[in-house]
Amino acid sequence: MKLANPHSQRAGAERQTRSIVSPYYGTIPLDFLMTGETHACAYLPGREALEEFFVAEQFPPELYHDFMNHGFRRSGRIIYRPICERCRECRPIRVPAAEFTPNKSQRRVLRKNEDMEIRVAAPRFSREKFRLYSDYLLLKHDTISAKSPVYFRGSLYVSPLKTIEIEYRVRGRLVGAGIADLCSRSLSSVYMFYDPDCSQRSLGTFSAIQEIFFCRKHSIPHYYLGFFVRECHSMNYKERFRPHEILDRSGLWITRKRGEFDSTMSYAGRCSRVRTGPDRDED
């Protein structure tokens, strides 16, 4: 995300909801949002991206849940959402935790990781994790992108919300770590990185399953996986967690169950829809 003049305005922003209704905090006007600069899209080559955002030192976790239901995500202290003028492909995706059942492939991933030691705690920066993160970037993006320990700590280990970290170890050796934001209604995945030497374990999928299991254990209704971009290959794994819900352009969550249509087909009109808002999680 590229930040810019806080007073710049774009047509794309005007098409977004300009207030958020929260069951705990009432109506929140969004007149404090700032607009970034147009930049190359990280998901779809050849396209431009634009975000609106604000910076928070502290932010109520339950209110952040309501912001996520209007397309917002977090990176460090920055809470943002895409407002691209010619594209609406970044669509929030979430899993109803109680309804999720691992498919055959996901059950195989669970078996491959039966020896995994899992620890849930408050996020804690360490050099060990930074080395793992650097190795992961080299594997996934063929670069470390000049990411320093300061950047790593600021983007993943500084949070205005209630945030947890899930560590994954094999015989005491750190092989992966996932960061997620927590409230009573949702667990939201922020980032997960792992040891490239453990690629055969499918730790990205394994960690998402564990986070869904965490939701179940703590009676948390929904697990948020961030954005789903249908034409972005690296995001294909997200739609394999079913049933899942996609936030469509009208602000409705569209439910997609196992066995329903291929990802290249339109979501519109083919799935059940549920309303967002203060009573969404009591439906």
C-alpha positions in Angstrom: 0.0 0.0 0.0 1.3 3.5 -0.9 0.4 6.4 1.3 0.0 10.0 0.1 -1.6 13.3 0.6 -4.3 12.9 3.2 -6.6 15.4 1.5 -6.5 13.9 -2.0 -9.9 12.5 -3.1 -10.7 9.9 -5.8 -13.9 8.9 -7.5 -13.4 5.3 -6.4 -13.7 6.3 -2.7 -17.1 7.9 -3.3 -18.6 4.5 -4.3 -17.7 3.0 -0.9 -19.9 3.1 2.2 -19.2 6.4 3.9 -20.3 5.2 7.4 -20.2 2.0 9.4 -23.0 0.9 11.8 -21.6 -1.1 14.8 -23.8 -3.0 17.3 -21.4 -1.8 20.0 -20.4 1.7 18.8 -23.3 3.0 16.8 -22.8 4.8 13.5 -19.2 5.8 12.6 -18.9 8.4 9.9 -15.8 7.7 7.7 -14.9 11.3 7.1 -11.5 10.8 8.7 -10.2 8.4 6.0 -7.2 9.4 4.0 -6.5 8.4 0.4 -3.2 7.0 -0.9 -1.5 7.2 -4.2 -2.2 5.0 -7.2 0.4 2.2 -7.5 1.0 -1.1 -9.3 -1.4 -3.8 -8.1 0.4 -6.6 -6.1 -2.2 -9.2 -7.2 -3.1 -8.6 -10.8 -0.2 -7.6 -13.2 -0.8 -4.6 -15.4 -3.5 -3.1 -13.1 -3.3 -0.1 -10.8 -4.4 -0.1 -7.1 -5.6 2.5 -4.7 -6.5 2.5 -1.0 -8.1 4.6 1.6 -6.8 4.3 5.1 -6.3 5.6 8.6 -3.6 5.0 11.2 -4.5 3.8 14.7 -2.4 3.5 17.9 -5.2 1.6 19.6 -8.5 0.4 18.1 -11.4 -1.6 19.7 -11.2 -5.2 18.4 -15.0 -5.4 18.1 -15.2 -2.3 16.0 -12.4 -3.6 13.7 -14.7 -6.6 13.1 -17.4 -4.2 11.8 -14.8 -2.5 9.7 -13.8 -5.8 8.1 -17.4 -6.3 7.1 -17.0 -3.2 5.0 -13.8 -4.4 3.3 -11.1 -3.1 5.6 -7.9 -5.0 6.5 -4.9 -4.2 8.8 -1.2 -3.9 8.1 0.8 -2.8 11.2 -1.0 0.3 12.6 -2.6 1.0 9.2 -6.2 0.0 8.6 -7.2 0.2 4.9 -9.4 -0.9 2.1 -9.0 -0.9 -1.7 -10.9 1.8 -3.6 -9.5 1.0 -7.1 -11.3 3.0 -9.8 -11.7 0.3 -12.4 -11.5 -2.9 -10.4 -13.4 -4.5 -7.5 -11.6 -7.9 -7.5 -10.3 -7.7 -3.8 -13.2 -9.3 -2.0 -13.1 -10.2 1.7 -13.6 -14.0 2.4 -14.5 -15.7 5.7 -15.3 -19.2 6.9 -18.1 -20.0 9.3 -15.9 -22.0 11.7 -18.6 -24.3 13.1 -19.6 -25.5 9.6 -16.1 -26.1 8.2 -15.1 -29.8 7.6 -11.6 -30.5 6.1 -11.7 -32.0 2.7 -9.6 -35.0 1.6 -6.6 -32.9 0.7 -6.8 -30.9 4.0 -7.1 -34.1 6.0 -3.9 -35.3 4.3 -2.2 -32.1 5.4 -3.3 -32.7 9.0 -1.8 -36.2 9.0 1.5 -34.9 7.6 1.8 -32.6 10.6 0.7 -34.9 13.4 4.2 -34.3 15.0 3.7 -30.5 15.1 4.0 -28.6 18.4 1.6 -25.7 18.4 1.8 -22.7 20.9 -0.6 -19.8 21.1 0.6 -16.6 22.8 0.9 -12.9 22.5 3.1 -11.9 19.5 6.8 -11.8 20.3 9.5 -10.5 17.9 12.7 -12.5 17.8 15.7 -12.8 15.5 14.8 -16.5 15.0 11.5 -15.4 13.5 13.1 -12.7 11.3 15.5 -15.2 9.8 12.5 -17.5 9.1 10.6 -14.6 7.5 13.5 -13.7 5.3 13.9 -17.3 4.1 10.2 -17.4 3.4 10.3 -14.2 1.3 13.1 -15.6 -0.7 11.1 -18.8 -1.4 7.8 -17.1 -2.2 8.9 -14.0 -4.0 12.5 -14.7 -4.9 13.6 -11.6 -3.0 13.9 -10.4 0.6 12.7 -7.0 -0.7 15.3 -5.2 1.5 13.0 -5.9 4.5 14.8 -5.1 7.7 14.1 -6.3 11.2 12.6 -2.9 11.9 10.1 -3.3 9.0 9.4 -6.9 10.1 8.6 -5.8 13.7 6.6 -2.8 12.6 4.4 -4.6 10.1 3.7 -7.8 12.0 4.6 -7.3 15.7 3.0 -3.9 16.2 -0.8 -4.0 16.5 -3.5 -1.5 17.6 -5.8 -4.6 18.2 -5.9 -7.7 20.3 -3.5 -9.9 18.4 -2.3 -13.5 18.9 0.6 -15.4 17.4 0.6 -19.2 16.7 4.0 -20.8 16.6 4.7 -24.1 14.9 7.6 -26.2 16.0 9.0 -29.7 15.2 11.1 -31.1 18.0 11.6 -27.6 19.3 12.7 -26.1 16.0 10.6 -23.1 14.8 9.1 -24.0 11.4 6.3 -21.4 11.1 4.5 -18.6 12.7 1.1 -17.0 12.1 -0.3 -13.7 13.3 -4.0 -13.2 13.7 -6.4 -10.5 15.2 -8.9 -11.6 17.7 -12.3 -10.5 19.0 -15.4 -12.3 20.2 -17.0 -12.5 16.7 -13.9 -13.3 14.5 -10.3 -14.4 14.2 -8.7 -12.6 11.3 -5.5 -14.0 9.7 -2.9 -11.2 9.2 0.2 -13.2 7.9 1.8 -16.5 8.1 5.4 -17.4 7.2 7.3 -20.8 7.4 10.6 -22.6 6.8 11.1 -23.2 3.0 12.6 -26.6 3.9 9.2 -27.6 5.2 7.3 -26.8 2.0 6.1 -30.4 1.7 4.1 -30.0 4.9 1.7 -27.4 3.3 2.1 -25.2 6.4 0.0 -22.4 4.9 -3.0 -24.7 4.7 -2.2 -26.4 8.0 -2.0 -23.0 9.9 -5.4 -21.9 8.4 -7.0 -25.1 9.6 -5.5 -24.7 13.1 -6.8 -21.1 13.2 -10.3 -22.4 12.3 -10.0 -25.0 15.1 -9.0 -22.2 17.4 -12.2 -20.4 16.5 -14.2 -23.5 17.3 -12.5 -24.1 20.7 -13.3 -20.5 21.7 -16.8 -20.3 20.2 -15.7 -17.7 17.7 -18.2 -17.6 14.7 -16.0 -16.6 11.8 -12.5 -16.9 10.5 -11.4 -14.1 8.1 -8.8 -15.0 5.5 -8.3 -11.5 4.1 -8.9 -10.7 0.5 -9.7 -13.2 -2.2 -8.8 -12.2 -5.8 -10.3 -14.8 -8.2 -7.6 -14.3 -10.9 -4.6 -14.4 -8.5 -3.2 -17.9 -8.4 -1.5 -17.5 -5.0 -4.9 -16.9 -3.4 -6.6 -20.0 -4.9 -6.1 -22.0 -1.6 -8.5 -19.7 0.2 -11.6 -20.8 -1.7 -10.9 -24.5 -0.8 -12.0 -23.7 2.8 -15.7 -24.5 2.6 -18.3 -23.4 3.2 -17.0 -19.9 2.9 -18.6 -16.5 2.4 -17.5 -13.7 0.0 -18.4 -10.1 0.6 -19.9 -8.9 -2.7 -20.1 -5.4 -4.2 -23.5 -4.7 -2.6 -22.2 -5.4 0.9 -23.8 -8.8 1.2 -22.0 -12.0 2.3 -22.5 -14.7 -0.3 -22.3 -18.3 1.0 -20.5 -20.9 -1.1 -20.7 -24.5 -0.1 -18.7 -27.5 -1.1 -19.4 -28.9 -4.5 -20.8 -25.6 -5.9 -19.6 -24.0 -9.2 -16.1 -23.5 -10.4 -14.1 -20.4 -9.3 -14.1 -19.0 -12.9 -17.9 -18.6 -12.7 -19.8 -15.7 -11.3 -20.9 -15.7 -7.7 -23.9 -13.5 -8.3 -27.3 -15.1 -8.1 -25.9 -18.6 -7.5 -25.5 -18.7 -3.7 -27.5 -17.7 -0.7 -26.9 -14.2 0.6 -26.8 -12.9 4.2 -27.0 -9.3 5.3 -24.2 -7.6 7.1 -24.8 -5.2 10.0 -25.3 -5.3 13.8 -27.2 -8.6 13.8 -25.1 -10.4 11.3 -23.6 -12.9 13.7 -26.9 -13.7 15.4 -28.5 -14.9 12.1 
